[in-house]
């Protein structure tokens, strides 16, 4: 079973998958996050400061103890998706997906023929050809779409019907901003959008997820109770600044 299939099997079996999030481009941080007990760790290539050359070593560090390495790509383009996967990511999290057509194109870029249009080449992900056949014969990388705009909510059923989609993640700040109620998570419009997505995920049997940026166990338990099953918990930087506080010894 490939790393992507581990998470895919858990999600299709109704299990909850909890992951970590990285923004600090450092091998040591990647090693720590990979050994922290998460099912997966996503490198945030949208808001982090990662170079393409760093990706293979960082993905290897995350995966050294069996944790699945994912990438939240910076842009939903063929190049960005291929660079992350060739670098060694077992799956991609796609920001700001707004239409089913956009999602279909992204899934095609992530998969080799006949399922998609991804170009075949020797890369770090396949040990420069040594394990290429494994990738060609596999079921494809994990694909997660981020629902961050009112346009995505309006076509949520079409999005969830897209073959090759494994889960969705809600982006509350961007979603609320697109509704004109930035950060107002109790606003009726925002709550209505969240309810619409959650109900659609239940109908289609697709796992929904959220990113709990402030790592508080009660927030995690609440997300699970709400039915979310693909959950990012904290970030490397937030773990650091919440703990790196000089104690008062007076």
C-alpha positions as CSV (number, residue, x, y, z in Angstrom):
1,X,0.0,0.0,0.0
2,X,1.4,3.4,-1.0
3,X,1.4,6.4,1.4
4,X,-1.5,8.0,-0.5
5,X,-3.5,4.8,-0.3
6,X,-3.1,4.7,3.5
7,X,-5.0,7.9,3.9
8,X,-7.4,7.1,1.1
9,X,-8.3,3.8,2.7
10,X,-8.8,5.4,6.1
11,X,-11.1,8.1,4.7
12,X,-13.2,5.7,2.6
13,X,-13.5,3.5,5.7
14,X,-15.1,6.4,7.6
15,X,-12.0,7.0,9.8
16,X,-10.7,10.4,10.9
17,X,-7.3,11.4,9.6
18,X,-5.4,14.1,11.6
19,X,-2.4,15.9,10.1
20,X,0.1,18.6,10.8
21,X,1.1,21.7,8.9
22,X,4.5,23.1,8.0
23,X,5.5,26.6,7.0
24,X,9.2,26.6,8.2
25,X,11.5,25.4,5.5
26,X,13.9,23.3,7.7
27,X,14.9,19.6,7.7
28,X,15.0,19.6,11.5
29,X,11.5,20.9,11.7
30,X,10.3,18.4,9.1
31,X,11.9,15.6,11.1
32,X,10.1,16.7,14.3
33,X,6.8,17.1,12.6
34,X,7.1,13.8,10.9
35,X,7.8,12.1,14.2
36,X,4.9,13.9,16.1
37,X,2.3,11.1,15.5
38,X,0.3,12.8,12.8
39,X,-1.1,10.7,10.0
40,X,0.2,13.2,7.5
41,X,2.0,16.5,7.4
42,X,1.4,19.1,4.7
43,X,4.0,21.5,3.5
44,X,2.3,24.8,2.8
45,X,3.8,25.9,-0.5
46,X,1.2,28.7,-0.7
47,X,2.1,30.7,2.4
48,X,5.4,29.1,3.4
49,X,8.8,30.0,2.0
50,X,9.9,26.7,0.5
51,X,12.2,26.5,-2.5
52,X,11.6,23.8,-5.1
53,X,15.1,22.4,-4.5
54,X,14.3,21.8,-0.8
55,X,11.2,19.7,-1.4
56,X,12.8,16.2,-1.8
57,X,14.7,16.4,1.5
58,X,11.8,17.9,3.4
59,X,9.4,15.3,2.1
60,X,11.9,12.5,3.0
61,X,12.3,13.9,6.5
62,X,8.5,14.0,7.1
63,X,8.1,10.4,5.8
64,X,11.1,8.9,7.6
65,X,8.9,7.4,10.3
66,X,5.9,6.5,8.1
67,X,4.1,9.8,8.2
68,X,2.5,10.7,4.8
69,X,4.0,13.8,3.2
70,X,1.5,16.1,1.4
71,X,1.8,19.5,-0.3
72,X,-0.6,22.4,-0.3
73,X,0.4,23.8,-3.6
74,X,0.9,27.5,-4.1
75,X,-1.2,27.7,-7.3
76,X,-3.5,25.2,-9.0
77,X,-1.3,24.9,-12.1
78,X,0.1,21.9,-14.0
79,X,3.7,23.0,-13.1
80,X,3.0,23.5,-9.4
81,X,1.3,20.2,-9.0
82,X,4.0,18.3,-10.9
83,X,6.8,20.0,-9.0
84,X,5.3,18.9,-5.7
85,X,4.6,15.4,-6.7
86,X,8.0,14.9,-8.5
87,X,9.6,16.3,-5.3
88,X,8.1,13.4,-3.3
89,X,4.7,14.5,-2.0
90,X,2.2,11.7,-1.8
91,X,-0.7,14.0,-2.5
92,X,-1.8,17.6,-3.0
93,X,-4.1,20.0,-1.3
94,X,-5.5,22.5,-3.9
95,X,-6.3,26.0,-2.7
96,X,-9.2,28.1,-3.9
97,X,-11.0,25.5,-6.0
98,X,-14.1,27.3,-7.4
99,X,-15.5,25.1,-10.2
100,X,-15.7,21.5,-11.2
101,X,-13.8,22.2,-14.4
102,X,-10.9,23.6,-12.4
103,X,-10.9,20.5,-10.2
104,X,-11.0,18.1,-13.1
105,X,-8.0,19.8,-14.7
106,X,-6.1,19.7,-11.4
107,X,-6.8,16.0,-10.9
108,X,-5.7,15.2,-14.5
109,X,-2.4,17.1,-13.9
110,X,-1.8,15.0,-10.8
111,X,-2.3,11.6,-12.4
112,X,-0.4,9.7,-15.0
113,X,-2.2,8.4,-18.1
114,X,-4.7,6.9,-18.6
115,X,-6.3,8.6,-15.6
116,X,-4.7,11.9,-16.3
117,X,-2.1,13.9,-18.2
118,X,0.8,14.1,-15.9
119,X,4.1,13.9,-17.7
120,X,6.3,10.9,-16.9
121,X,9.9,11.5,-15.9
122,X,12.6,10.4,-13.5
123,X,12.4,12.4,-10.3
124,X,13.1,12.3,-6.6
125,X,9.7,10.8,-6.0
126,X,10.5,7.6,-8.0
127,X,14.2,7.4,-7.0
128,X,15.0,8.8,-10.4
129,X,13.4,5.9,-12.2
130,X,14.1,3.0,-9.9
131,X,10.6,3.0,-8.5
132,X,8.8,4.6,-11.5
133,X,6.7,1.6,-12.3
134,X,5.3,1.6,-8.8
135,X,4.0,5.1,-9.3
136,X,2.7,4.2,-12.8
137,X,0.8,1.2,-11.4
138,X,-0.5,2.9,-8.3
139,X,-3.9,4.5,-7.7
140,X,-2.6,8.0,-7.9
141,X,-1.8,10.7,-5.4
142,X,-4.2,11.9,-2.7
143,X,-6.2,15.0,-3.9
144,X,-7.9,17.4,-1.5
145,X,-9.8,20.4,-2.7
146,X,-10.0,23.5,-0.5
147,X,-13.5,25.1,-0.4
148,X,-12.6,28.8,0.1
149,X,-15.1,30.8,-2.0
150,X,-18.8,31.2,-2.4
151,X,-18.5,30.1,-6.0
152,X,-17.4,26.6,-4.7
153,X,-20.4,26.4,-2.4
154,X,-22.7,27.2,-5.2
155,X,-21.5,24.2,-7.2
156,X,-20.5,21.9,-4.4
157,X,-22.4,18.9,-5.7
158,X,-20.6,19.1,-9.0
159,X,-17.3,19.4,-7.2
160,X,-17.9,16.4,-5.0
161,X,-19.0,14.3,-8.0
162,X,-15.6,14.7,-9.6
163,X,-13.7,11.4,-10.0
164,X,-10.4,11.3,-8.2
165,X,-11.4,13.7,-5.3
166,X,-10.5,12.2,-1.9
167,X,-11.6,15.0,0.5
168,X,-12.3,18.7,0.8
169,X,-11.0,21.2,3.3
170,X,-13.0,24.3,4.3
171,X,-11.1,27.6,4.4
172,X,-13.1,29.7,6.8
173,X,-11.4,33.0,6.5
174,X,-11.3,33.1,2.7
175,X,-14.9,31.7,2.5
176,X,-16.2,34.3,4.9
177,X,-14.4,37.0,3.0
178,X,-16.0,35.9,-0.3
179,X,-19.4,36.2,1.4
180,X,-18.6,39.7,2.6
181,X,-18.5,38.8,6.3
182,X,-14.7,38.3,6.8
183,X,-14.0,36.5,10.1
184,X,-17.7,36.6,11.2
185,X,-18.0,32.9,11.7
186,X,-21.3,33.2,13.5
187,X,-22.9,35.2,10.7
188,X,-26.0,33.4,9.2
189,X,-24.5,33.6,5.6
190,X,-21.3,31.9,6.7
191,X,-23.1,29.3,8.8
192,X,-25.5,28.5,5.9
193,X,-22.5,28.0,3.6
194,X,-20.8,25.6,6.0
195,X,-24.0,23.7,6.5
196,X,-24.5,23.4,2.7
197,X,-21.0,21.9,2.3
198,X,-21.3,19.6,5.2
199,X,-24.6,18.2,4.0
200,X,-23.3,17.7,0.5
201,X,-20.2,15.8,1.8
202,X,-22.5,13.5,3.7
203,X,-24.6,12.9,0.5
204,X,-21.6,12.1,-1.6
205,X,-19.6,10.2,1.0
206,X,-16.6,12.6,0.7
207,X,-14.7,13.4,3.8
208,X,-14.8,17.1,4.8
209,X,-12.0,18.8,6.7
210,X,-10.8,22.0,8.4
211,X,-7.6,23.5,9.6
212,X,-7.5,24.1,13.3
213,X,-4.7,26.7,13.3
214,X,-4.6,27.2,17.1
215,X,-3.8,23.8,18.4
216,X,-6.3,23.4,21.2
217,X,-7.6,19.9,21.9
218,X,-11.2,21.1,22.5
219,X,-11.3,22.6,19.1
220,X,-10.1,19.3,17.6
221,X,-12.8,17.4,19.5
222,X,-15.5,19.8,18.3
223,X,-14.4,19.5,14.7
224,X,-14.6,15.7,14.9
225,X,-18.0,16.0,16.6
226,X,-19.2,18.2,13.7
227,X,-18.3,15.3,11.3
228,X,-15.0,16.5,9.9
229,X,-12.6,13.6,9.1
230,X,-9.6,15.2,7.3
231,X,-8.3,17.7,9.9
232,X,-5.1,19.7,10.0
233,X,-4.0,20.6,13.5
234,X,-1.8,23.6,14.3
235,X,1.3,24.6,12.3
236,X,5.0,24.3,13.1
237,X,5.3,28.0,13.7
238,X,2.2,28.2,16.0
239,X,3.5,25.2,18.0
240,X,6.8,27.1,18.4
241,X,5.4,30.5,19.4
242,X,2.9,29.1,21.8
243,X,5.7,27.2,23.6
244,X,8.6,29.7,23.2
245,X,7.5,32.1,25.9
246,X,9.8,33.2,28.7
247,X,8.4,32.0,32.0
248,X,7.8,34.4,34.8
249,X,10.1,33.4,37.7
250,X,9.4,36.4,39.9
